[in-house]
Amino acid sequence: MYRNRSGYSLFDVAMPAIIGAGVVTTFALAQGQDPVIAFAITAISAMFAVICHRFDLI
């Protein structure tokens, strides 16, 4: 039940989420999506990853 996550920081969790969402954002921008919406999706997915990590959901 308890896993020692002392090696993981918020940066370690947020960066892969931002990079992954950034790839999708780049594709969406190339297809003509509004940049504000595309970057909002990136930010929301990064926050979701950090929240899931914080509450040990992943």
Helices and strands as residue ranges (DSSP letters): H 10-30, H 35-54
